[in-house]
């Protein structure tokens, strides 16, 4: 059983150039950091409880927010700065969220961090609506943050990139030895289609594992939701592909909002 689920989630084995993708993330993000000026604000006392942003060139009423993945227990916001330039024309600024990691904290704490980070950004951008751009576990956190009604009201829409929504299979995989998810956590934080959310565009790559494709297809069945599959992209290359197609994807997302 675990071997099956490992084939769905263990990217170091299912994506041949996984290590190269991580190296590219760091390299591309470093190049971005050399050319953009970042502002940073803390939303808690922990060294990972912070948000940062760069000035954008788009509408003052919109704030794209990047939320990185890493199965809630790895990776850094700094190495996802490479995604920010793709959204500079979409809003007043582009923000990037860092959060605490499991197993040092529980999943409830990670979700709470996502909410607190957005509340802190709302203070700095009081007239802007969020466009949440979450990848993998970051997609799960973006949607989980919207259980806060005030944050949901502030959110124009979500680009949910290759998200992890059903936590039951995660508990059956290699990740369980790191996350130690409890049955109660699985029940509390598994996500399902929900038509009360703001508009969501679920994005997958055609080269992803079946579990990720199943998740996107299932979640997109809600009203004000749709599913977009990028040909040839895997779980990692999908981040760059999304940024390359940001204008098209945002247009598709906004069209969902116009059908409300």
C-alpha positions as a Markdown table, in Angstrom:
| # | Residue | x | y | z |
|---|---|---|---|---|
| 1 | Unk | 0.0 | 0.0 | 0.0 |
| 2 | Unk | 2.7 | 2.5 | 0.9 |
| 3 | Unk | 4.7 | 1.8 | -2.2 |
| 4 | Unk | 1.6 | 2.8 | -4.3 |
| 5 | Unk | 1.2 | 6.1 | -2.5 |
| 6 | Unk | 4.9 | 6.8 | -2.6 |
| 7 | Unk | 4.7 | 6.6 | -6.4 |
| 8 | Unk | 2.1 | 9.4 | -6.2 |
| 9 | Unk | 3.9 | 11.7 | -3.8 |
| 10 | Unk | 7.7 | 11.0 | -3.8 |
| 11 | Unk | 9.0 | 13.4 | -6.4 |
| 12 | Unk | 12.6 | 12.5 | -5.8 |
| 13 | Unk | 11.7 | 9.2 | -7.4 |
| 14 | Unk | 8.9 | 10.0 | -9.9 |
| 15 | Unk | 10.4 | 13.2 | -11.4 |
| 16 | Unk | 13.8 | 12.4 | -13.0 |
| 17 | Unk | 15.2 | 16.0 | -12.7 |
| 18 | Unk | 13.7 | 16.8 | -9.3 |
| 19 | Unk | 17.0 | 17.8 | -7.8 |
| 20 | Unk | 17.7 | 20.0 | -10.8 |
| 21 | Unk | 14.3 | 21.7 | -10.4 |
| 22 | Unk | 15.2 | 22.6 | -6.8 |
| 23 | Unk | 18.5 | 24.0 | -7.9 |
| 24 | Unk | 16.8 | 26.0 | -10.6 |
| 25 | Unk | 14.3 | 27.4 | -8.1 |
| 26 | Unk | 17.2 | 28.7 | -5.9 |
| 27 | Unk | 19.2 | 30.0 | -8.8 |
| 28 | Unk | 16.2 | 31.8 | -10.5 |
| 29 | Unk | 15.1 | 33.2 | -7.1 |
| 30 | Unk | 18.6 | 34.5 | -6.4 |
| 31 | Unk | 18.5 | 36.3 | -9.7 |
| 32 | Unk | 15.1 | 37.9 | -8.9 |
| 33 | Unk | 16.5 | 39.0 | -5.5 |
| 34 | Unk | 19.3 | 40.9 | -7.3 |
| 35 | Unk | 16.8 | 43.0 | -9.3 |
| 36 | Unk | 13.8 | 43.7 | -7.1 |
| 37 | Unk | 13.5 | 45.6 | -3.8 |
| 38 | Unk | 11.8 | 43.6 | -1.1 |
| 39 | Unk | 9.8 | 44.8 | 1.9 |
| 40 | Unk | 9.3 | 42.4 | 4.8 |
| 41 | Unk | 7.0 | 42.3 | 7.9 |
| 42 | Unk | 6.7 | 39.8 | 10.7 |
| 43 | Unk | 3.3 | 38.4 | 11.7 |
| 44 | Unk | 4.6 | 36.4 | 14.7 |
| 45 | Unk | 7.7 | 35.8 | 16.9 |
| 46 | Unk | 9.1 | 32.7 | 15.0 |
| 47 | Unk | 11.9 | 33.3 | 12.5 |
| 48 | Unk | 9.7 | 31.9 | 9.7 |
| 49 | Unk | 6.6 | 34.0 | 10.5 |
| 50 | Unk | 7.0 | 36.7 | 7.9 |
| 51 | Unk | 5.7 | 38.1 | 4.7 |
| 52 | Unk | 7.5 | 40.0 | 2.0 |
| 53 | Unk | 6.5 | 41.9 | -1.1 |
| 54 | Unk | 7.8 | 43.8 | -4.1 |
| 55 | Unk | 6.1 | 46.7 | -5.9 |
| 56 | Unk | 3.9 | 45.7 | -8.8 |
| 57 | Unk | 2.8 | 47.4 | -12.0 |
| 58 | Unk | -0.9 | 46.5 | -11.9 |
| 59 | Unk | -4.2 | 47.6 | -10.4 |
| 60 | Unk | -3.9 | 49.0 | -6.9 |
| 61 | Unk | -6.9 | 47.0 | -5.9 |
| 62 | Unk | -5.2 | 43.6 | -6.4 |
| 63 | Unk | -2.5 | 41.8 | -4.4 |
| 64 | Unk | -1.2 | 38.5 | -5.8 |
| 65 | Unk | 0.2 | 36.3 | -2.9 |
| 66 | Unk | 2.6 | 33.4 | -3.4 |
| 67 | Unk | 2.3 | 30.5 | -0.9 |
| 68 | Unk | 5.0 | 27.9 | -1.4 |
| 69 | Unk | 4.8 | 24.1 | -1.1 |
| 70 | Unk | 7.0 | 21.4 | 0.5 |
| 71 | Unk | 4.4 | 19.1 | 2.0 |
| 72 | Unk | 4.1 | 21.4 | 5.0 |
| 73 | Unk | 7.5 | 20.4 | 6.2 |
| 74 | Unk | 10.1 | 21.7 | 3.8 |
| 75 | Unk | 11.3 | 24.5 | 1.4 |
| 76 | Unk | 11.5 | 28.2 | 1.8 |
| 77 | Unk | 9.7 | 31.3 | 0.5 |
| 78 | Unk | 13.0 | 32.8 | -0.6 |
| 79 | Unk | 13.5 | 30.0 | -3.1 |
| 80 | Unk | 10.1 | 30.8 | -4.6 |
| 81 | Unk | 10.8 | 34.4 | -5.4 |
| 82 | Unk | 11.2 | 33.3 | -9.0 |
| 83 | Unk | 7.4 | 33.1 | -9.2 |
| 84 | Unk | 6.9 | 36.8 | -8.3 |
| 85 | Unk | 7.9 | 38.5 | -11.6 |
| 86 | Unk | 5.2 | 36.6 | -13.5 |
| 87 | Unk | 2.6 | 38.5 | -11.4 |
| 88 | Unk | 4.1 | 42.0 | -11.3 |
| 89 | Unk | 1.6 | 43.3 | -13.8 |
| 90 | Unk | -1.4 | 41.8 | -12.0 |
| 91 | Unk | -1.4 | 44.0 | -8.9 |
| 92 | Unk | -0.1 | 46.8 | -6.7 |
| 93 | Unk | 2.5 | 44.5 | -5.4 |
| 94 | Unk | 3.3 | 40.8 | -5.3 |
| 95 | Unk | 3.6 | 39.1 | -1.9 |
| 96 | Unk | 5.4 | 36.0 | -0.7 |
| 97 | Unk | 4.5 | 34.1 | 2.4 |
| 98 | Unk | 6.7 | 32.1 | 4.8 |
| 99 | Unk | 5.4 | 29.8 | 7.5 |
| 100 | Unk | 6.4 | 27.4 | 10.2 |
| 101 | Unk | 7.0 | 23.8 | 9.3 |
| 102 | Unk | 5.9 | 20.4 | 10.5 |
| 103 | Unk | 6.8 | 18.4 | 12.6 |
| 104 | Unk | 8.0 | 21.2 | 14.7 |
| 105 | Unk | 4.4 | 22.5 | 14.8 |
| 106 | Unk | 1.1 | 20.8 | 13.9 |
| 107 | Unk | -0.9 | 21.3 | 10.7 |
| 108 | Unk | -3.4 | 23.5 | 12.6 |
| 109 | Unk | -0.4 | 25.9 | 13.3 |
| 110 | Unk | 0.7 | 25.9 | 9.7 |
| 111 | Unk | -2.9 | 26.8 | 8.6 |
| 112 | Unk | -3.0 | 29.4 | 11.3 |
| 113 | Unk | 0.2 | 30.9 | 9.9 |
| 114 | Unk | -1.3 | 31.2 | 6.5 |
| 115 | Unk | -4.2 | 33.1 | 7.9 |
| 116 | Unk | -2.1 | 35.3 | 10.0 |
| 117 | Unk | 0.2 | 36.1 | 7.1 |
| 118 | Unk | -2.8 | 37.2 | 5.0 |
| 119 | Unk | -4.1 | 39.4 | 7.9 |
| 120 | Unk | -0.8 | 41.1 | 8.1 |
| 121 | Unk | -0.8 | 41.7 | 4.3 |
| 122 | Unk | -4.3 | 43.2 | 4.7 |
| 123 | Unk | -2.9 | 45.7 | 7.1 |
| 124 | Unk | -0.3 | 46.9 | 4.6 |
| 125 | Unk | -2.6 | 46.8 | 1.6 |
| 126 | Unk | -6.0 | 47.8 | 3.1 |
| 127 | Unk | -7.8 | 48.4 | -0.2 |
| 128 | Unk | -6.5 | 45.4 | -2.2 |
| 129 | Unk | -8.1 | 42.1 | -2.7 |
| 130 | Unk | -6.0 | 39.0 | -2.7 |
| 131 | Unk | -5.3 | 36.7 | -5.6 |
| 132 | Unk | -3.8 | 33.6 | -3.8 |
| 133 | Unk | -1.2 | 31.6 | -5.8 |
| 134 | Unk | -0.5 | 28.4 | -4.0 |
| 135 | Unk | 1.6 | 25.5 | -5.1 |
| 136 | Unk | 1.3 | 21.9 | -3.8 |
| 137 | Unk | 0.9 | 22.2 | 0.0 |
| 138 | Unk | 0.7 | 26.0 | -0.6 |
| 139 | Unk | -2.4 | 25.4 | -2.6 |
| 140 | Unk | -3.9 | 23.5 | 0.4 |
| 141 | Unk | -2.9 | 26.4 | 2.7 |
| 142 | Unk | -4.4 | 29.0 | 0.4 |
| 143 | Unk | -7.8 | 27.2 | 0.3 |
| 144 | Unk | -7.6 | 26.4 | 4.1 |
| 145 | Unk | -7.1 | 30.1 | 4.9 |
| 146 | Unk | -10.4 | 30.9 | 3.2 |
| 147 | Unk | -12.3 | 29.2 | 6.0 |
| 148 | Unk | -11.8 | 32.6 | 7.7 |
| 149 | Unk | -14.8 | 34.5 | 6.3 |
| 150 | Unk | -13.1 | 37.9 | 6.5 |
| 151 | Unk | -10.2 | 36.6 | 4.4 |
| 152 | Unk | -12.5 | 35.0 | 2.0 |
| 153 | Unk | -14.3 | 38.3 | 1.5 |
| 154 | Unk | -10.9 | 39.9 | 0.8 |
| 155 | Unk | -10.0 | 37.3 | -1.8 |
| 156 | Unk | -10.7 | 37.9 | -5.5 |
| 157 | Unk | -9.7 | 34.3 | -6.5 |
| 158 | Unk | -7.2 | 31.5 | -6.2 |
| 159 | Unk | -4.8 | 29.9 | -8.6 |
| 160 | Unk | -4.5 | 26.5 | -7.0 |
| 161 | Unk | -1.4 | 24.8 | -8.5 |
| 162 | Unk | -1.1 | 21.1 | -8.2 |
| 163 | Unk | -2.6 | 21.1 | -4.7 |
| 164 | Unk | -2.8 | 18.4 | -2.1 |
| 165 | Unk | -6.4 | 18.3 | -1.0 |
| 166 | Unk | -7.2 | 14.8 | 0.3 |
| 167 | Unk | -4.9 | 14.1 | 3.3 |
| 168 | Unk | -5.9 | 10.4 | 3.8 |
| 169 | Unk | -3.5 | 9.1 | 1.1 |
| 170 | Unk | -0.7 | 11.4 | 2.5 |
| 171 | Unk | -1.0 | 9.5 | 5.7 |
| 172 | Unk | -0.5 | 6.2 | 3.9 |
| 173 | Unk | 2.7 | 7.4 | 2.2 |
| 174 | Unk | 6.4 | 8.0 | 3.2 |
| 175 | Unk | 5.3 | 11.4 | 4.4 |
| 176 | Unk | 3.6 | 9.9 | 7.4 |
| 177 | Unk | 7.0 | 9.2 | 9.1 |
| 178 | Unk | 7.7 | 12.9 | 8.9 |
| 179 | Unk | 4.3 | 14.5 | 9.5 |
| 180 | Unk | 2.7 | 12.0 | 11.9 |
| 181 | Unk | -0.8 | 13.1 | 10.8 |
| 182 | Unk | -3.5 | 12.0 | 13.1 |
| 183 | Unk | -6.9 | 10.8 | 12.0 |
| 184 | Unk | -8.4 | 14.0 | 13.5 |
| 185 | Unk | -6.0 | 16.1 | 11.5 |
| 186 | Unk | -6.9 | 14.3 | 8.3 |
| 187 | Unk | -10.6 | 14.8 | 9.0 |
| 188 | Unk | -10.2 | 18.5 | 9.9 |
| 189 | Unk | -7.9 | 19.6 | 7.1 |
| 190 | Unk | -8.9 | 17.5 | 4.1 |
| 191 | Unk | -10.5 | 19.7 | 1.5 |
| 192 | Unk | -13.5 | 19.0 | -0.8 |
| 193 | Unk | -15.3 | 20.9 | -3.5 |
| 194 | Unk | -17.0 | 23.9 | -2.0 |
| 195 | Unk | -19.1 | 26.4 | -3.9 |
| 196 | Unk | -19.0 | 29.0 | -1.1 |
| 197 | Unk | -15.3 | 29.7 | -1.8 |
| 198 | Unk | -14.2 | 32.6 | -4.0 |
| 199 | Unk | -13.5 | 31.5 | -7.6 |
| 200 | Unk | -10.7 | 28.9 | -7.9 |
| 201 | Unk | -8.8 | 27.8 | -11.0 |
| 202 | Unk | -7.3 | 24.4 | -10.3 |
| 203 | Unk | -4.1 | 24.0 | -12.4 |
| 204 | Unk | -2.3 | 20.7 | -13.1 |
| 205 | Unk | 0.3 | 19.4 | -15.5 |
| 206 | Unk | -0.5 | 16.5 | -17.8 |
| 207 | Unk | 2.7 | 14.8 | -16.7 |
| 208 | Unk | 1.7 | 14.7 | -13.0 |
| 209 | Unk | 0.9 | 11.6 | -11.1 |
| 210 | Unk | -2.7 | 10.3 | -11.1 |
| 211 | Unk | -3.4 | 11.4 | -7.6 |
| 212 | Unk | -2.7 | 15.0 | -8.3 |
| 213 | Unk | -4.8 | 14.9 | -11.5 |
| 214 | Unk | -7.6 | 13.3 | -9.6 |
| 215 | Unk | -7.5 | 16.1 | -7.0 |
| 216 | Unk | -7.7 | 18.9 | -9.5 |
| 217 | Unk | -10.5 | 17.3 | -11.4 |
| 218 | Unk | -12.5 | 16.6 | -8.3 |
| 219 | Unk | -12.1 | 20.0 | -6.7 |
| 220 | Unk | -13.0 | 21.8 | -9.9 |
| 221 | Unk | -16.5 | 20.4 | -9.7 |
| 222 | Unk | -17.6 | 23.2 | -7.4 |
| 223 | Unk | -19.4 | 26.2 | -8.8 |
| 224 | Unk | -17.1 | 29.2 | -9.7 |
| 225 | Unk | -14.3 | 26.7 | -10.2 |
| 226 | Unk | -12.5 | 25.3 | -13.3 |
| 227 | Unk | -9.7 | 23.0 | -14.1 |
| 228 | Unk | -6.8 | 23.9 | -16.4 |
| 229 | Unk | -4.2 | 21.3 | -17.5 |
| 230 | Unk | -0.9 | 22.4 | -18.9 |
| 231 | Unk | 0.4 | 20.0 | -21.5 |
| 232 | Unk | 3.8 | 18.3 | -20.6 |
| 233 | Unk | 4.2 | 19.9 | -17.2 |
| 234 | Unk | 5.1 | 17.9 | -14.1 |
| 235 | Unk | 4.6 | 18.9 | -10.5 |
| 236 | Unk | 7.8 | 21.0 | -10.4 |
| 237 | Unk | 7.9 | 22.4 | -14.0 |
| 238 | Unk | 4.3 | 23.5 | -13.5 |
| 239 | Unk | 5.4 | 26.4 | -11.3 |
| 240 | Unk | 7.4 | 28.0 | -14.2 |
| 241 | Unk | 4.7 | 27.1 | -16.7 |
| 242 | Unk | 2.1 | 28.9 | -14.5 |
| 243 | Unk | 4.2 | 32.0 | -14.3 |
| 244 | Unk | 4.7 | 32.0 | -18.1 |
| 245 | Unk | 1.0 | 31.8 | -18.6 |
| 246 | Unk | 0.0 | 34.0 | -15.7 |
| 247 | Unk | -1.9 | 36.5 | -17.8 |
| 248 | Unk | -4.0 | 33.8 | -19.5 |
| 249 | Unk | -4.7 | 32.0 | -16.2 |
| 250 | Unk | -5.7 | 35.1 | -14.3 |
| 251 | Unk | -8.1 | 36.0 | -17.1 |
| 252 | Unk | -9.6 | 32.6 | -16.9 |
| 253 | Unk | -9.9 | 33.0 | -13.1 |
| 254 | Unk | -11.5 | 36.4 | -13.3 |
| 255 | Unk | -14.0 | 35.1 | -15.8 |
| 256 | Unk | -15.2 | 32.6 | -13.1 |
| 257 | Unk | -15.8 | 35.5 | -10.8 |
| 258 | Unk | -17.9 | 37.2 | -13.4 |
| 259 | Unk | -20.3 | 34.3 | -13.4 |
| 260 | Unk | -21.2 | 34.7 | -9.7 |
